[in-house]
Amino acid sequence: MNPLFQTFDQGKPLEVRLEQVCCEEAEVDEQWSFVGNKSNQRWLWHAVDHKTNTVLAYVFGKRKDIVFKELKALLSPLNIGRYYTDDWGLMSVILMLRYMK
């Protein structure tokens, strides 16, 4: 579920609307930045709905397969049928194993 914040007013309670996310296809990618110097890299792994460009999930970590698996675990309840990736590391292999079972 994706919380969408409708209003925020100091005098009123926060109103939150939860929507059931339906996603058939997702784009999965990673991007990096650094803190202090380039040897101190930080990676953002994210997935967006291919049709609406809505962020479905994201994780921060190193550029390692284990971090991608954390993102995959967050996406598993959505039962996404097709993923688009840049074929980095085991990203495509992990996603393809789903179809080989």
Secondary structure by P-SEA (a helix, b strand, c coil): cbbbbccccccccbbbbbbbccccbbbbbccccccccccbbbbbbbccccccccccccccccccaaaaaaaaaaaccccccccccccccaaaaaaaaaaac
